[in-house]
Amino acid sequence: PSFDLLHVHGPWGATSAWSLLLARRHGVPTILTAREALTVHDRNTSQSLLRASAKTLAWGTIPRLVDIVVYTSKLERDDSPTEGRLGSRIVWHAVVDEAEPLPSPSPRAADSEDIIVGFLGRFDPKKNLDLLLDAIPVDPRLRLVLAGGGNERLAQSLRERVTRMGLGHRVDFLGYISAAERAAFFARIDVLALPSNYENFG
């Protein structure tokens, strides 16, 4: 009761559920940032039937516990069959900090005819990084730079696939890069690729 508002990041977890229940009991307004967790896509790619069933159940529970659900894109809201008691809002992720503008990256100095394709993001099956690997052999000028991580098993599988395809000299794995390193990453590539079959952060 001492809070004016409760904002929960993601619906899953005992802490989130308990906080929402207590807030509802004390009449404290609640906001939930869904972070893709309420989408049909997330439910359909669950690792078990039990988890998928729990997610389906959540669609009916959310309106009873949450006043406003915040989605990060129209895609995410359209793919999420639930809203808060007072509806939902779209709040896009800020991708540019206008308080400290950075200069636009200069085009890469083309001292060769190579075309350098870059990916920056979390490694996840839905990101379709295998499609990028399949594209590299199509044109001998193509090079691929992969920055990110978060799924070491997938990263290892991709490295093994690169070796099997004989592309070790044309694919670089940078791992996680910090915000300070991003400008150098963008200066290194010609094209940024986002091959996800589902994406709301883009």
C-alpha angles and dihedrals in degrees: 000000000000091000125085094203139006118214116190122194106214126352099244127093136056093262093055094046094046092047092051091048093050092046091051090049092053095041094246113154114246135208125189123197100206099201092200091302095119098049126115086233091059091048093047093051095049116136094232141024090241091056092046090051091050090052092050089050090051091061089067095039099051096072089056095052106029130060099194129016115206117212124188098219143011087251091059094046093047090051094048114082096201141067136184124269088268096035132254140290133207114230112176119218111256106246096173126051101212091186089071107027116199124209115257112261113261116241112267114266101253103217089152137029092250118128109216115206118194136198123193120183149066116324106240132144091246090062090070096219088162088068090059090051090050090052097054097074091052092079125023090216093064121105125177129213116190118195122181139046140187097147111064093180091057092044090053091048090052092049090051090049091051089053092048091050092049092238099126092118092050103045126064125192109204098176119210114350124198125236088257090058097051097086090056090048093053091045089055097055136064099202132027111214125202105178097168118144086210124023135155101165092063 
